């Protein structure tokens, strides 16, 4: 039996924050879609203003959801490794790896089995980490029409809802995958604790 008594284990808290902000964004998105169907030509200007405000709120909540999903996954895999392998080992050999590599190597080192990298969840994990990095390390660049169009599409409300939904779902998918190869860790339970 493993000793699970640790301090600063925030992966469950981060997962809760991610879910909560995704639900806020989704609720506003659905409200916006209902509103869009009901407007008349006379109400169009007011709708555009309200739409802009709601889309900004959706954007903010999706950033929080995606960022905290990534933080949750990174915190969990670190804690899992530290519980089993020890803090010193993790600090010396695992801590500096990227998050995706940690999710590949840590289960393999601990159980002798790895989570299949062919699974859709690894593609979404990569996407979530990439988006988190885009948000956390935002860099301005020179304006070009092509880049502006790409950004408008990439960060469109519908895409942000999709990315946020996938980021929240990948927490459960990776927890299920890890639980299937290591029955002692109870990853799914840890991600759902407040």
C-alpha positions in Angstrom: 0.0 0.0 0.0 1.3 3.4 -0.9 1.5 6.4 1.4 -0.7 9.1 0.0 -0.2 11.7 2.7 1.2 14.7 0.9 0.9 18.5 1.0 -0.1 20.9 -1.8 -1.9 18.2 -3.8 -4.1 20.5 -5.9 -4.9 18.4 -8.9 -8.5 17.8 -7.8 -9.0 21.5 -7.0 -7.7 22.5 -10.4 -9.9 20.0 -12.1 -12.9 21.4 -10.2 -12.0 25.0 -11.3 -11.6 23.8 -14.9 -15.1 22.1 -14.9 -16.8 25.0 -13.2 -15.5 27.6 -15.7 -16.3 25.4 -18.6 -19.9 25.1 -17.4 -20.1 28.9 -17.0 -18.8 29.3 -20.6 -21.1 26.7 -22.0 -24.1 28.2 -20.2 -23.4 31.6 -21.7 -22.7 30.1 -25.1 -26.1 28.4 -25.1 -27.8 31.6 -23.8 -26.2 33.5 -26.7 -27.4 30.9 -29.3 -30.9 31.2 -28.0 -30.8 34.9 -28.0 -29.5 34.9 -31.6 -32.5 33.0 -32.8 -35.0 35.5 -31.2 -33.7 38.9 -32.4 -35.5 41.1 -34.9 -33.8 43.6 -37.2 -34.6 46.4 -34.8 -32.8 44.7 -32.0 -29.7 43.8 -34.0 -27.4 46.6 -32.7 -28.2 45.8 -29.0 -27.7 42.1 -29.8 -24.2 42.8 -31.3 -23.2 44.7 -28.2 -24.5 41.9 -25.9 -22.9 39.3 -28.1 -19.5 40.9 -27.9 -19.7 41.1 -24.0 -20.9 37.5 -23.7 -18.2 36.3 -26.1 -15.5 38.0 -24.0 -16.9 36.3 -20.9 -16.9 33.0 -22.7 -13.3 33.6 -23.8 -12.2 34.4 -20.2 -13.9 31.3 -18.8 -12.5 29.1 -21.5 -8.9 30.4 -20.8 -9.4 29.5 -17.1 -10.9 26.1 -17.9 -8.2 25.1 -20.4 -5.4 26.5 -18.2 -6.6 24.8 -15.0 -7.2 21.5 -16.9 -3.5 21.5 -17.9 -2.5 22.5 -14.4 -4.6 19.6 -13.0 -3.0 17.1 -15.3 0.5 18.3 -14.6 0.0 18.4 -10.8 -1.5 15.0 -10.8 1.2 13.2 -12.7 3.8 14.9 -10.6 2.1 13.8 -7.4 1.6 10.2 -8.7 5.3 10.0 -9.5 6.4 11.5 -6.2 4.2 9.2 -4.2 5.6 6.1 -5.8 9.1 7.0 -6.8 10.0 9.6 -4.1 10.4 13.4 -4.3 14.2 13.3 -4.9 13.9 10.9 -7.8 11.1 13.0 -9.4 13.0 16.2 -8.9 16.2 14.8 -10.4 14.8 12.8 -13.4 11.2 13.6 -14.1 10.3 17.2 -13.1 11.9 18.9 -16.2 10.1 16.6 -18.7 7.2 18.1 -20.7 3.8 17.1 -19.4 3.0 14.7 -22.3 6.3 12.9 -21.7 5.5 12.6 -18.0 2.1 11.0 -18.8 3.9 8.5 -21.1 6.9 7.7 -18.9 5.7 7.8 -15.3 3.0 5.1 -15.6 5.6 2.9 -17.6 8.2 3.4 -14.9 5.8 2.6 -12.1 3.6 -0.2 -13.6 5.7 -1.5 -16.5 2.7 -0.6 -18.7 2.0 2.6 -20.5 -1.1 4.4 -21.5 -1.4 3.9 -25.2 -0.2 7.0 -27.1 -2.5 6.1 -29.9 -5.5 7.1 -27.8 -7.4 10.2 -28.6 -6.7 11.5 -25.1 -3.0 12.1 -25.9 -3.9 14.2 -28.9 -6.2 16.3 -26.6 -3.5 16.4 -23.9 -1.1 17.9 -26.4 -3.7 20.4 -27.6 -4.5 21.4 -24.0 -0.9 21.9 -23.1 -0.3 23.9 -26.3 -3.3 26.1 -25.6 -2.3 26.6 -22.0 1.2 27.7 -23.2 -0.3 30.0 -25.7 -2.3 31.7 -23.0 0.4 31.7 -20.3 3.2 32.8 -22.6 1.3 35.1 -24.9 3.5 36.9 -27.4 2.5 39.8 -29.6 3.4 39.8 -33.2 3.2 42.0 -36.3 -0.2 42.3 -37.8 -1.0 40.5 -41.1 -4.4 39.7 -42.6 -3.6 36.0 -42.9 -2.5 35.7 -39.2 -5.5 37.7 -38.0 -7.9 35.4 -39.9 -6.1 32.3 -38.5 -6.4 33.7 -34.9 -10.0 34.7 -35.3 -10.8 31.1 -36.4 -8.5 29.5 -33.8 -10.0 31.5 -31.0 -13.5 31.6 -32.2 -16.2 31.1 -29.6 -17.2 27.7 -31.0 -13.6 26.5 -31.1 -12.9 27.8 -27.5 -16.0 25.9 -26.2 -14.7 22.8 -28.1 -11.2 23.1 -26.7 -12.5 23.7 -23.2 -14.8 20.8 -23.4 -12.0 18.5 -24.6 -9.6 19.8 -21.9 -12.1 18.9 -19.2 -12.9 15.5 -20.7 -9.3 14.5 -21.1 -8.9 14.7 -17.3 -11.4 11.9 -16.9 -10.0 10.0 -19.9 -6.5 10.0 -18.6 -7.6 9.2 -15.1 -9.6 6.2 -16.4 -6.6 5.0 -18.5 -4.3 5.3 -15.5 -6.7 3.5 -13.2 -6.9 0.7 -15.8 -3.1 0.0 -15.5 -2.7 0.9 -11.8 -5.6 -0.2 -9.5 -4.0 1.4 -6.4 -3.9 5.0 -7.6 -7.6 5.7 -7.9 -6.9 8.6 -10.2 -10.5 9.1 -11.1 -11.4 9.6 -7.5 -8.6 12.1 -6.8 -9.6 14.2 -9.8 -13.1 14.5 -8.4 -12.3 15.5 -4.9 -12.8 19.0 -3.7 
